[in-house]
Amino acid sequence: MHREFIEKLEVNPVIAAIKDDEGLAHALETDCEIIFILYGDVCTIPDIVQKIKSVDKVAMVHLDLITGLNNTKEISVDFIKNNTEADGIITTKGNLIGRAKELGLYTVLRYFVIDSMALVNIEKQDRHGISTPDVIEILPGIVLPKIIQRVNRASRVPVLAGGLISDRDDVMNALNNGVLAVSTTNEEVWQL
């Protein structure tokens, strides 16, 4: 586990998630120290990452959302490591976590908690220690406190919450129930 990444999340519990160039420009001006990149393609991602790194922020690339890299092949992780200054990756594909860790990248494994099977998958992943990420992120981030608590019990790594976080109450609900940090595209929440 990358302890320095966990420490950055502890100090910066609101993560700016960006989905376009306008969001990028705004995120660069905020106090958010960590930025989740949720857009781009194989040609634009090096420049997007470079802009984030130029203001000394942590750049995390969501591989599943980058056109040309959104496959299950480890070569997409290699591309990020060799062609960008990204600090890490975000993915829903557990098989990419191991390769990212081998390359020294921070790792976020995303889970969509839409039913009890999703919770079982989180428990399975953790029990078998298969490519354990630095953190997991559950979506939507506004899940019930008892679900957050169950995920925390099932996971050996810290938990983030993302998706549908729209105000201070959503942030505080997640943080007060054991989530380490939240990610959101809602620019008003970045200012909290």
Summary of the structure (lengths in Angstrom):
residues: 192
radius of gyration: 15.3
end to end distance: 27.8
largest distance: 41.9
contacts: 651
relative contact order: 0.16
helix: 44%
strand: 21%
